[in-house]
Amino acid sequence: MSERVAIVGGGVIGCAVARELAPDYDVEVFEKGQLASEASALAAGEITMLSSYEDEPAVGWHAVDFFREYDGTGEFSYTELPSIGLVTPDREDEKRRYASRVAADDLPVRYLEREEASEAYPTFDFSDHAGVIEHGVSGFVDPYTFAITLHHDARDDGATFHTDTAVHDLLVEDGEVTGLETEDGRAEADHVVCAAGWRTREFLLEYTPIPVRPYRTQCIVLEPETPLPDGFPMGWYPGEHVYFRPEHNGDFLIGGWSFAEENPEGASGQADAEFRNHVAELVPTFLEGFEEAGYVDGWAGVDGATPDTRPILDAPADAPDGLVVATGFNGRGVMTAPVAATAVRSLLTGEDAPFSLDTFAIDRFDTRSDDFEFISISAGN
Ligand SMILES: Cc1cc2nc3c(=O)[nH]c(=O)nc-3n(C[C@H](O)[C@H](O)[C@H](O)COP(=O)(O)OP(=O)(O)OC[C@H]3O[C@@H](n4cnc5c(N)ncnc54)[C@H](O)[C@@H]3O)c2cc1C
């Protein structure tokens, strides 16, 4: 008989881990609501793993390879596009040095002068900018379709998903997990993977404090005067707390404006008026055709932040044996899901992962407190 793995949380991480493990384990996923109905459904779907892991290219490439290969599975598609970071004149030298340094590490990054950038990306008005940093390999997905495709794969390999089933506690005997106490009763398991998003800290507090705190982040979709053209890139505006990408229908998605959230259960699901105003003023300064843009939609969601913005993928030494934690995705959980799934497999099986797990180990932090300063990744650099 296969060993049993119980997963707490059916977001994109729980679904990715279930898919990864289902061929070799008896997997059960417990989700208190519906699958991918929290942060995972609200994500912008940006996949910018190479720029997020320049210091660990094996992590970035693992995710990129996965998305390229998974493209076309079921309804899932991955759209690959370059990303550009706008460079203000005061940061030109710094950004040129940066581009040379990372390009020397074989990453697909280059510095484009303002004229070159204007030619490559004619919808932009770069008059306030010295140029752009272009990342050649990035893209986007529909996050809900991604999670549900992972779920279907896992289910086809025998995983069971229990929705509307809250997990109340771990079951622990003699320092080892033996399963979960759910609202429907006990579920026995040899291993437990906690992928409960920002709620992971509270859920595990008496067993192993996890340095994760909730933060709230937002998206707005605008309809420009004419649909964005083919080849319109993804990008970000350093210092303005925004990133952006095209939608398949030519609309424009802009996200960011992230802040620590003290009241995550009661946090508004709407985009803030301040964010709407910021977007309305900012976007026409660097894009043509947005003076009369229409407001299509706006929303906000809560995710879990860590002190260094990277997730915790680990079996903490002070936790009961058999417990693995996958949380703190800090605005990058969709793009990091393939990495999280591989890391969890490695932690359970002892197989080597194709990247170092040290980056994700909980003991990289000096304390387990959640009283740390929140770093917004959408502030950009
Ligand atoms: C507005 C916004 C934009 C974003 N944009 C991007 C982006 O462009 N790219 C990107 O990669 N990431 C992005 N993110 C981040 C991404 O959405 C998250 O990092 C990712 O969804 C985290 O996945 P998860 O499965 O850990 O969490 P969640 O989706 O929050 O899933 C956790 C699940 O656990 C369940 N759960 C919790 N406690 C229990 C319990 N006790 N019992 C049972 N179930 C429980 C919850 O109901 C929830 O469904 C964005 C997030 C937001 C909000």
Ligand as a Chemical Component Dictionary entry (heavy atoms), coordinates in Angstrom:
data_LIG
# 
_chem_comp.id                   LIG 
_chem_comp.type                 NON-POLYMER 
_chem_comp.pdbx_formal_charge   0 
_chem_comp.three_letter_code    LIG 
# 
loop_
_chem_comp_atom.comp_id 
_chem_comp_atom.atom_id 
_chem_comp_atom.alt_atom_id 
_chem_comp_atom.type_symbol 
_chem_comp_atom.charge 
_chem_comp_atom.model_Cartn_x 
_chem_comp_atom.model_Cartn_y 
_chem_comp_atom.model_Cartn_z 
_chem_comp_atom.pdbx_ordinal 
LIG C1  C1  C 0 -4.262 40.393 -6.479  1  
LIG C2  C2  C 0 -3.200 39.325 -6.523  2  
LIG C3  C3  C 0 -2.332 39.252 -7.611  3  
LIG C4  C4  C 0 -1.353 38.235 -7.654  4  
LIG N1  N1  N 0 -0.588 38.115 -8.779  5  
LIG C5  C5  C 0 0.270  37.065 -8.884  6  
LIG C6  C6  C 0 1.000  36.858 -10.093 7  
LIG O1  O1  O 0 0.897  37.634 -11.039 8  
LIG N2  N2  N 0 1.825  35.765 -10.169 9  
LIG C7  C7  C 0 1.967  34.897 -9.128  10 
LIG O2  O2  O 0 2.731  33.944 -9.248  11 
LIG N3  N3  N 0 1.291  35.075 -7.968  12 
LIG C8  C8  C 0 0.448  36.133 -7.826  13 
LIG N4  N4  N 0 -0.246 36.321 -6.666  14 
LIG C9  C9  C 0 0.050  35.460 -5.526  15 
LIG C10 C10 C 0 -0.620 34.120 -5.615  16 
LIG O3  O3  O 0 -1.992 34.292 -5.863  17 
LIG C11 C11 C 0 -0.397 33.373 -4.313  18 
LIG O4  O4  O 0 0.971  33.407 -3.947  19 
LIG C12 C12 C 0 -0.828 31.921 -4.465  20 
LIG O5  O5  O 0 -2.166 31.867 -4.893  21 
LIG C13 C13 C 0 -0.675 31.196 -3.154  22 
LIG O6  O6  O 0 -1.266 29.939 -3.311  23 
LIG P1  P1  P 0 -1.654 29.083 -2.044  24 
LIG O7  O7  O 0 -2.219 27.821 -2.538  25 
LIG O8  O8  O 0 -0.507 29.071 -1.095  26 
LIG O9  O9  O 0 -2.733 30.007 -1.288  27 
LIG P2  P2  P 0 -4.306 30.154 -1.426  28 
LIG O10 O10 O 0 -4.769 30.318 -2.809  29 
LIG O11 O11 O 0 -4.672 31.200 -0.426  30 
LIG O12 O12 O 0 -4.815 28.741 -0.953  31 
LIG C14 C14 C 0 -4.759 28.316 0.387   32 
LIG C15 C15 C 0 -6.021 27.527 0.610   33 
LIG O13 O13 O 0 -5.974 26.941 1.904   34 
LIG C16 C16 C 0 -7.291 26.889 2.390   35 
LIG N5  N5  N 0 -7.226 26.719 3.830   36 
LIG C17 C17 C 0 -6.648 27.537 4.737   37 
LIG N6  N6  N 0 -6.794 27.047 5.972   38 
LIG C18 C18 C 0 -7.475 25.881 5.850   39 
LIG C19 C19 C 0 -7.935 24.901 6.776   40 
LIG N7  N7  N 0 -7.707 25.021 8.103   41 
LIG N8  N8  N 0 -8.609 23.837 6.313   42 
LIG C20 C20 C 0 -8.826 23.676 4.969   43 
LIG N9  N9  N 0 -8.428 24.588 4.050   44 
LIG C21 C21 C 0 -7.757 25.664 4.483   45 
LIG C22 C22 C 0 -7.885 28.215 1.956   46 
LIG O14 O14 O 0 -9.297 28.163 1.924   47 
LIG C23 C23 C 0 -7.261 28.414 0.586   48 
LIG O15 O15 O 0 -8.106 27.971 -0.455  49 
LIG C24 C24 C 0 -1.224 37.316 -6.580  50 
LIG C25 C25 C 0 -2.088 37.395 -5.497  51 
LIG C26 C26 C 0 -3.079 38.372 -5.460  52 
LIG C27 C27 C 0 -4.015 38.396 -4.290  53 
# 
loop_
_chem_comp_bond.comp_id 
_chem_comp_bond.atom_id_1 
_chem_comp_bond.atom_id_2 
_chem_comp_bond.value_order 
_chem_comp_bond.pdbx_ordinal 
LIG C1  C2  SING 1  
LIG C2  C3  SING 2  
LIG C2  C26 DOUB 3  
LIG C3  C4  DOUB 4  
LIG C4  N1  SING 5  
LIG C4  C24 SING 6  
LIG N1  C5  DOUB 7  
LIG C5  C6  SING 8  
LIG C5  C8  SING 9  
LIG C6  O1  DOUB 10 
LIG C6  N2  SING 11 
LIG N2  C7  SING 12 
LIG C7  O2  DOUB 13 
LIG C7  N3  SING 14 
LIG N3  C8  DOUB 15 
LIG C8  N4  SING 16 
LIG N4  C9  SING 17 
LIG N4  C24 SING 18 
LIG C9  C10 SING 19 
LIG C10 O3  SING 20 
LIG C10 C11 SING 21 
LIG C11 O4  SING 22 
LIG C11 C12 SING 23 
LIG C12 O5  SING 24 
LIG C12 C13 SING 25 
LIG C13 O6  SING 26 
LIG O6  P1  SING 27 
LIG P1  O7  DOUB 28 
LIG P1  O8  SING 29 
LIG P1  O9  SING 30 
LIG O9  P2  SING 31 
LIG P2  O10 DOUB 32 
LIG P2  O11 SING 33 
LIG P2  O12 SING 34 
LIG O12 C14 SING 35 
LIG C14 C15 SING 36 
LIG C15 O13 SING 37 
LIG C15 C23 SING 38 
LIG O13 C16 SING 39 
LIG C16 N5  SING 40 
LIG C16 C22 SING 41 
LIG N5  C17 SING 42 
LIG N5  C21 SING 43 
LIG C17 N6  DOUB 44 
LIG N6  C18 SING 45 
LIG C18 C19 SING 46 
LIG C18 C21 DOUB 47 
LIG C19 N7  SING 48 
LIG C19 N8  DOUB 49 
LIG N8  C20 SING 50 
LIG C20 N9  DOUB 51 
LIG N9  C21 SING 52 
LIG C22 O14 SING 53 
LIG C22 C23 SING 54 
LIG C23 O15 SING 55 
LIG C24 C25 DOUB 56 
LIG C25 C26 SING 57 
LIG C26 C27 SING 58 
# 
